[in-house]
Amino acid sequence: MYNRITKTIVLAFCVAAGSTTVAQEEEPLTNKKGSEYRFEVIADNDATEVQNQNRTGTCWSFSSLSFFESELLRMKKGKHNLSEMFIVRNAYIGKAENYLRMYGTFNFGQGGAFHDIPWVIERYGIVPEEVYQGLEYGSETHSHDEMEQMMKAMVEVLAKRPQGGKLTPNWKKAIAGVADAYLGDLPDENMEDFKFTYNGQEYTPGSFSESLGWNMDDYISLTSYTHHPFYKPFVLEVQDNWAMRTGYNLPIDELMQVMEESVKNGYTFAWGADVSEKGFSFRDALAILPEDESTIKEKGKDDKFFNSAGAEKVSNAFMAPGKERIVTQEERQAAFDSQETTDDHGMHITGTLQDQNGTKYFIVKNSWGTKYNNCDGYFYASFPYARYKTMNILIHKDGIPKDIKKKLGIK
């Protein structure tokens, strides 16, 4: 298991991940060297090692599988490193099919949604990382620009139905062939033909998934917007929701209640949020919502998938805690309607803590590797930030408080 907090603190300025030894040094828990932030842990749940999506738009796969790996730890099913690229490869086939069913008017790209993982697992199963690493193009790190552009060009041509105004049965094999060339060969039709050995036992993707003992129907997507009725499911209108699956709508106070109480009770969840805000600084291991954001200056840019979220920020707000603003449900909705709040990034929330002023934060596991900040690839998102910028979460239904489950009609 991989608990971040209950261990020997190797770095004086941040908890490092990877051990479960009880802390022996009384070093302050903070976000970076020299910072005046002082954190006290409230809840901290087990997670697997931080991964690196590198220059790909596949955070949805990394964050969701990190969440499901924590689920397996919670369920006492052992520690597993699951293959993000197995999910990505099979989701690409679904995206292409959906794009063509929508006559080329829908989104096709590297992005995706948390519920894509159940979508793939229900249809194809899952495999460990060691079985399918998805690196067939001479690189040790993930990069999908070339593959994406090739497949996008193909589906755009196919959407015009150049073969006498209709699609032939061969197009899906052609798309799969490109994905397999970059990510690794998988069967075109029957995934049960793909056999592998793991921990001394032979599996197919389907039988391996069954061996893990999970039920994809137990995982629920939650969000909070007023343009649809509360306590009802709806399709969240973001480009990467290509599968058009629904999530339940809650008032923001109740969504925050679910998020806080779930980690307190041993459940983690996948977290989708806007990370293009001034108060988001992964380098400083903080996502905050200061009352006065004008003091935050940005130095340089980051790549297009980070939306400058990894850029260097300069502000005392990242060195000492200050007062944060609390947004209303109406302000949150206005930011979504004006497209100030955008569907940027998927992450994994594993716990909570609070600073010396009593402000609470979520402990967030990211997928940008471990060398980008002083917290081994984790960061801390304040409750005010999460309240404002959470797009949706994916959680086990038993992590939802009983009274809220009843309102949603979830058994």
DALIN-V279076 format. One record per residue. N is the residue number from 0. RES is the residue in three letters. SS is DSSP state (alpha for helix, beta for strand, coil for the rest). NEAR is the number of other C-alpha atoms within 8 Angstrom. Layout:
# DALIN-V279076
N	RES	SS	NEAR
N	RES	SS	NEAR
This chain:
# DALIN-V279076
0	MET	coil	9
1	TYR	coil	11
2	ASN	coil	14
3	ARG	coil	13
4	ILE	coil	11
5	THR	coil	10
6	LYS	coil	13
7	THR	coil	11
8	ILE	coil	12
9	VAL	coil	6
10	LEU	beta	7
11	ALA	coil	10
12	PHE	coil	14
13	CYS	beta	14
14	VAL	coil	14
15	ALA	coil	11
16	ALA	coil	11
17	GLY	coil	8
18	SER	coil	11
19	THR	coil	12
20	THR	coil	7
21	VAL	coil	7
22	ALA	coil	10
23	GLN	coil	7
24	GLU	coil	6
25	GLU	coil	5
26	GLU	coil	7
27	PRO	coil	9
28	LEU	beta	12
29	THR	coil	13
30	ASN	coil	15
31	LYS	coil	12
32	LYS	coil	9
33	GLY	coil	6
34	SER	coil	11
35	GLU	coil	8
36	TYR	coil	12
37	ARG	coil	9
38	PHE	beta	11
39	GLU	beta	9
40	VAL	beta	9
41	ILE	beta	9
42	ALA	beta	9
43	ASP	beta	14
44	ASN	coil	11
45	ASP	coil	12
46	ALA	coil	13
47	THR	coil	12
48	GLU	coil	7
49	VAL	coil	12
50	GLN	coil	10
51	ASN	beta	8
52	GLN	coil	14
53	ASN	coil	9
54	ARG	beta	9
55	THR	coil	12
56	GLY	coil	9
57	THR	coil	11
58	CYS	alpha	13
59	TRP	alpha	14
60	SER	alpha	16
61	PHE	alpha	13
62	SER	alpha	16
63	SER	alpha	14
64	LEU	alpha	12
65	SER	alpha	11
66	PHE	alpha	13
67	PHE	alpha	8
68	GLU	alpha	14
69	SER	alpha	12
70	GLU	alpha	10
71	LEU	alpha	13
72	LEU	alpha	13
73	ARG	alpha	10
74	MET	coil	6
75	LYS	coil	6
76	LYS	coil	9
77	GLY	coil	6
78	LYS	coil	9
79	HIS	coil	8
80	ASN	coil	9
81	LEU	beta	10
82	SER	coil	15
83	GLU	alpha	11
84	MET	alpha	11
85	PHE	alpha	12
86	ILE	alpha	14
87	VAL	alpha	10
88	ARG	alpha	11
89	ASN	alpha	10
90	ALA	alpha	10
91	TYR	alpha	9
92	ILE	alpha	11
93	GLY	alpha	9
94	LYS	alpha	11
95	ALA	alpha	11
96	GLU	alpha	9
97	ASN	alpha	11
98	TYR	alpha	15
99	LEU	alpha	11
100	ARG	alpha	7
101	MET	coil	8
102	TYR	coil	9
103	GLY	coil	11
104	THR	coil	6
105	PHE	coil	10
106	ASN	coil	8
107	PHE	coil	9
108	GLY	coil	6
109	GLN	coil	9
110	GLY	coil	9
111	GLY	coil	11
112	ALA	coil	9
113	PHE	coil	13
114	HIS	alpha	9
115	ASP	alpha	12
116	ILE	alpha	11
117	PRO	alpha	8
118	TRP	alpha	8
119	VAL	alpha	13
120	ILE	alpha	13
121	GLU	alpha	8
122	ARG	alpha	6
123	TYR	alpha	10
124	GLY	coil	12
125	ILE	coil	14
126	VAL	coil	12
127	PRO	beta	11
128	GLU	coil	10
129	GLU	coil	7
130	VAL	coil	8
131	TYR	coil	11
132	GLN	coil	12
133	GLY	coil	10
134	LEU	coil	12
135	GLU	coil	9
136	TYR	coil	7
137	GLY	coil	5
138	SER	coil	7
139	GLU	coil	5
140	THR	coil	7
141	HIS	coil	11
142	SER	beta	8
143	HIS	coil	9
144	ASP	alpha	7
145	GLU	alpha	7
146	MET	alpha	10
147	GLU	alpha	10
148	GLN	alpha	8
149	MET	alpha	9
150	MET	alpha	10
151	LYS	alpha	10
152	ALA	alpha	8
153	MET	alpha	9
154	VAL	alpha	12
155	GLU	alpha	9
156	VAL	alpha	9
157	LEU	alpha	11
158	ALA	coil	10
159	LYS	coil	9
160	ARG	coil	10
161	PRO	coil	9
162	GLN	coil	7
163	GLY	coil	5
164	GLY	coil	7
165	LYS	coil	7
166	LEU	coil	9
167	THR	coil	6
168	PRO	coil	5
169	ASN	coil	6
170	TRP	alpha	9
171	LYS	alpha	9
172	LYS	alpha	8
173	ALA	alpha	8
174	ILE	alpha	12
175	ALA	alpha	10
176	GLY	alpha	8
177	VAL	alpha	11
178	ALA	alpha	12
179	ASP	alpha	11
180	ALA	alpha	10
181	TYR	alpha	11
182	LEU	alpha	13
183	GLY	coil	12
184	ASP	coil	6
185	LEU	coil	7
186	PRO	coil	8
187	ASP	coil	7
188	GLU	coil	4
189	ASN	coil	7
190	MET	alpha	12
191	GLU	alpha	8
192	ASP	alpha	7
193	PHE	coil	10
194	LYS	beta	9
195	PHE	beta	8
196	THR	beta	8
197	TYR	beta	8
198	ASN	coil	4
199	GLY	coil	5
200	GLN	beta	6
201	GLU	beta	8
202	TYR	beta	11
203	THR	beta	12
204	PRO	alpha	14
205	GLY	alpha	13
206	SER	alpha	9
207	PHE	alpha	12
208	SER	alpha	13
209	GLU	alpha	8
210	SER	alpha	6
211	LEU	coil	8
212	GLY	coil	7
213	TRP	coil	6
214	ASN	coil	6
215	MET	alpha	8
216	ASP	alpha	5
217	ASP	alpha	7
218	TYR	beta	10
219	ILE	beta	11
220	SER	beta	12
221	LEU	beta	13
222	THR	beta	13
223	SER	coil	12
224	TYR	coil	13
225	THR	coil	9
226	HIS	coil	4
227	HIS	coil	8
228	PRO	coil	7
229	PHE	coil	11
230	TYR	coil	9
231	LYS	coil	9
232	PRO	beta	8
233	PHE	beta	9
234	VAL	beta	8
235	LEU	coil	8
236	GLU	coil	5
237	VAL	coil	6
238	GLN	coil	7
239	ASP	coil	8
240	ASN	coil	11
241	TRP	coil	11
242	ALA	coil	8
243	MET	coil	7
244	ARG	coil	7
245	THR	beta	9
246	GLY	beta	12
247	TYR	beta	14
248	ASN	beta	15
249	LEU	coil	12
250	PRO	coil	10
251	ILE	alpha	10
252	ASP	alpha	6
253	GLU	alpha	9
254	LEU	alpha	12
255	MET	alpha	9
256	GLN	alpha	8
257	VAL	alpha	11
258	MET	alpha	9
259	GLU	alpha	9
260	GLU	alpha	11
261	SER	alpha	13
262	VAL	alpha	15
263	LYS	alpha	12
264	ASN	coil	7
265	GLY	coil	8
266	TYR	coil	14
267	THR	coil	15
268	PHE	beta	13
269	ALA	beta	15
270	TRP	beta	14
271	GLY	beta	13
272	ALA	beta	14
273	ASP	coil	13
274	VAL	coil	10
275	SER	coil	9
276	GLU	coil	7
277	LYS	coil	10
278	GLY	coil	11
279	PHE	beta	11
280	SER	beta	14
281	PHE	coil	13
282	ARG	coil	12
283	ASP	coil	12
284	ALA	coil	14
285	LEU	beta	15
286	ALA	beta	13
287	ILE	coil	11
288	LEU	coil	11
289	PRO	beta	11
290	GLU	coil	7
291	ASP	coil	5
292	GLU	alpha	9
293	SER	alpha	5
294	THR	alpha	8
295	ILE	coil	12
296	LYS	beta	9
297	GLU	beta	10
298	LYS	beta	8
299	GLY	coil	6
300	LYS	coil	9
301	ASP	coil	10
302	ASP	coil	8
303	LYS	coil	6
304	PHE	coil	7
305	PHE	coil	10
306	ASN	coil	11
307	SER	coil	10
308	ALA	coil	12
309	GLY	coil	11
310	ALA	coil	13
311	GLU	beta	10
312	LYS	beta	12
313	VAL	beta	9
314	SER	coil	9
315	ASN	alpha	8
316	ALA	alpha	10
317	PHE	alpha	10
318	MET	coil	10
319	ALA	coil	9
320	PRO	coil	10
321	GLY	coil	6
322	LYS	coil	6
323	GLU	beta	9
324	ARG	coil	8
325	ILE	coil	7
326	VAL	coil	10
327	THR	coil	6
328	GLN	alpha	10
329	GLU	alpha	8
330	GLU	alpha	8
331	ARG	alpha	12
332	GLN	alpha	10
333	ALA	alpha	8
334	ALA	alpha	10
335	PHE	alpha	10
336	ASP	alpha	7
337	SER	coil	7
338	GLN	coil	7
339	GLU	coil	7
340	THR	coil	9
341	THR	coil	9
342	ASP	coil	9
343	ASP	coil	11
344	HIS	beta	11
345	GLY	beta	13
346	MET	beta	16
347	HIS	beta	15
348	ILE	beta	12
349	THR	beta	16
350	GLY	beta	14
351	THR	beta	15
352	LEU	beta	13
353	GLN	beta	13
354	ASP	beta	13
355	GLN	coil	9
356	ASN	coil	6
357	GLY	coil	6
358	THR	coil	9
359	LYS	beta	10
360	TYR	beta	12
361	PHE	beta	13
362	ILE	beta	14
363	VAL	beta	13
364	LYS	beta	12
365	ASN	coil	13
366	SER	coil	13
367	TRP	beta	11
368	GLY	coil	13
369	THR	coil	12
370	LYS	coil	7
371	TYR	coil	10
372	ASN	coil	12
373	ASN	coil	14
374	CYS	coil	13
375	ASP	coil	13
376	GLY	coil	15
377	TYR	beta	11
378	PHE	beta	15
379	TYR	beta	12
380	ALA	beta	13
381	SER	beta	14
382	PHE	alpha	10
383	PRO	alpha	12
384	TYR	alpha	12
385	ALA	alpha	10
386	ARG	alpha	11
387	TYR	alpha	9
388	LYS	alpha	11
389	THR	beta	13
390	MET	beta	12
391	ASN	beta	11
392	ILE	beta	13
393	LEU	beta	13
394	ILE	beta	14
395	HIS	beta	11
396	LYS	alpha	10
397	ASP	alpha	5
398	GLY	alpha	11
399	ILE	coil	12
400	PRO	coil	10
401	LYS	alpha	6
402	ASP	alpha	6
403	ILE	alpha	9
404	LYS	alpha	12
405	LYS	alpha	9
406	LYS	alpha	8
407	LEU	alpha	9
408	GLY	coil	6
409	ILE	coil	7
410	LYS	coil	4
